[in-house]
């Protein structure tokens, strides 16, 4: 800057709006004016010096505002891109979830068919097992009757043989 006044980025980097920056720049320049001898740096008329400093600071503040707007737009664009990426990731996850749900639904339908078939098979097995059990019970009864009849015949034959052998002789 002219007249020995310097403006560096560290003086303005913590401010968000242009009015705060302008106030800060004016404060810095007025403090610098009060700390230096008037005649050496600023001339004899303090009002014209302050007016000139305000004009210079306004120009600098406008430049800073333009830069700030550009950075805000860049940040907005960056945020929008990040949000688009995040939405894309979420959409991919949702698609995978929907595919998994469809696969699960298909598997459940297959399991329902298999369980119905198994239920039908178990019912027919039960009917066949009951029929076979009934058949075996009948065969068992017949066998018992045959054993009883044969044992009676054997007893009668042995008894008759004993009777004829011992009693008739």
C-alpha distance (Angstrom), angle and dihedral (degrees) to the residues before:
residue distance angle dihedral
X1 . . .
X2 3.75 . .
X3 3.80 122.5 .
X4 3.79 92.1 32.5
X5 3.83 96.9 -70.7
X6 3.78 112.5 138.9
X7 3.78 127.5 -163.4
X8 3.77 117.4 -163.7
X9 3.78 129.9 -179.2
X10 3.80 93.5 -110.9
X11 3.80 90.1 68.9
X12 3.80 92.8 58.2
X13 3.79 107.6 27.1
X14 3.83 96.5 94.3
X15 3.81 96.9 55.2
X16 3.79 126.5 94.4
X17 3.81 105.9 -168.7
X18 3.78 132.0 48.6
X19 3.82 94.6 -123.1
X20 3.80 91.2 57.1
X21 3.78 89.7 48.9
X22 3.82 91.7 49.3
X23 3.81 92.3 48.7
X24 3.79 90.2 47.9
X25 3.81 92.5 49.6
X26 3.81 91.6 48.7
X27 3.79 90.8 49.3
X28 3.82 91.3 50.6
X29 3.78 93.1 48.7
X30 3.82 94.4 45.0
X31 3.81 90.1 49.4
X32 3.78 90.3 49.6
X33 3.82 89.9 48.7
X34 3.79 92.4 52.5
X35 3.81 92.1 49.9
X36 3.81 96.4 52.1
X37 3.79 130.4 63.8
X38 3.80 110.3 -93.0
X39 3.76 100.5 -134.8
X40 3.79 97.1 48.9
X41 3.81 100.8 51.6
X42 3.79 111.3 14.1
X43 3.78 107.7 27.3
X44 3.78 126.8 -123.9
X45 3.81 101.6 -63.6
X46 3.79 111.3 72.4
X47 3.85 95.0 -172.7
X48 3.78 94.5 56.6
X49 3.79 89.8 46.4
X50 3.80 91.9 51.8
X51 3.83 90.7 46.3
X52 3.81 90.7 50.0
X53 3.81 91.0 48.0
X54 3.81 90.8 49.1
X55 3.81 90.6 52.1
X56 3.79 91.6 49.1
X57 3.79 91.4 46.1
X58 3.81 91.4 48.8
X59 3.80 89.7 54.0
X60 3.79 90.2 48.7
X61 3.80 90.8 45.3
X62 3.82 90.5 52.0
X63 3.80 90.0 51.5
X64 3.80 89.7 48.7
X65 3.81 91.3 48.1
X66 3.80 91.3 51.4
X67 3.81 90.0 49.1
X68 3.78 89.9 46.3
X69 3.82 91.8 51.1
X70 3.80 90.5 49.1
X71 3.80 91.8 50.5
X72 3.80 90.8 46.7
X73 3.80 90.2 51.6
X74 3.79 90.3 46.8
X75 3.81 89.8 49.7
X76 3.80 90.2 48.1
X77 3.81 90.7 50.2
X78 3.81 89.9 47.9
X79 3.80 91.1 48.6
X80 3.80 91.1 48.1
X81 3.80 91.2 50.3
X82 3.80 90.6 48.1
X83 3.79 90.5 49.1
X84 3.81 90.4 49.2
X85 3.80 89.7 51.4
X86 3.80 91.5 48.2
X87 3.80 91.0 48.3
X88 3.82 88.8 50.0
X89 3.80 90.9 51.6
X90 3.79 91.2 48.0
X91 3.81 90.7 48.1
X92 3.82 90.3 51.8
X93 3.79 90.5 49.8
X94 3.79 91.2 48.7
X95 3.82 91.1 49.3
X96 3.79 90.3 51.7
X97 3.80 90.2 47.7
X98 3.80 91.0 51.0
X99 3.81 90.7 48.7
X100 3.81 89.9 49.5
X101 3.80 90.4 49.5
X102 3.82 91.0 50.6
X103 3.81 91.2 48.9
X104 3.79 90.0 48.6
X105 3.80 90.6 49.4
X106 3.81 90.5 51.5
X107 3.79 91.3 48.7
X108 3.80 90.8 48.8
X109 3.80 90.8 51.5
X110 3.81 89.6 50.2
X111 3.80 89.7 49.6
X112 3.81 90.5 50.5
X113 3.82 90.6 53.6
X114 3.79 91.3 46.6
X115 3.82 92.1 48.1
X116 3.83 91.2 49.4
X117 3.82 89.7 50.8
X118 3.79 90.6 47.4
X119 3.80 91.0 48.8
X120 3.82 91.3 50.9
X121 3.81 90.8 47.0
X122 3.78 91.8 49.5
X123 3.82 91.4 50.7
X124 3.81 92.1 50.6
X125 3.82 89.6 45.5
X126 3.80 89.3 52.0
X127 3.82 91.5 50.7
X128 3.81 91.3 47.8
X129 3.81 91.0 46.3
X130 3.82 91.6 50.1
X131 3.81 90.8 48.3
X132 3.80 91.7 47.8
X133 3.79 91.3 47.3
X134 3.80 90.6 51.5
X135 3.80 90.2 47.9
X136 3.82 91.1 50.2
X137 3.81 91.3 49.0
X138 3.80 90.3 53.4
X139 3.81 91.1 47.3
X140 3.79 89.4 48.6
X141 3.81 91.5 51.9
X142 3.79 91.1 49.0
X143 3.77 90.8 49.3
X144 3.80 91.8 50.8
X145 3.80 90.2 49.9
X146 3.83 90.5 49.3
X147 3.80 91.7 48.3
X148 3.80 91.1 48.9
X149 3.82 92.2 47.9
X150 3.83 92.9 46.7
X151 3.82 91.3 46.0
X152 3.82 90.0 50.9
X153 3.79 90.6 48.5
X154 3.80 91.1 48.7
X155 3.82 90.9 47.9
X156 3.80 91.8 48.4
X157 3.81 92.0 46.4
X158 3.80 93.2 46.2
X159 3.82 90.3 44.6
X160 3.79 91.7 49.5
X161 3.80 91.0 46.4
X162 3.79 91.2 50.4
X163 3.79 91.0 45.6
X164 3.80 93.4 51.6
X165 3.78 95.3 41.5
X166 3.77 99.1 46.7
X167 3.72 104.8 23.5
X168 3.83 100.4 42.0
X169 3.71 97.8 41.8
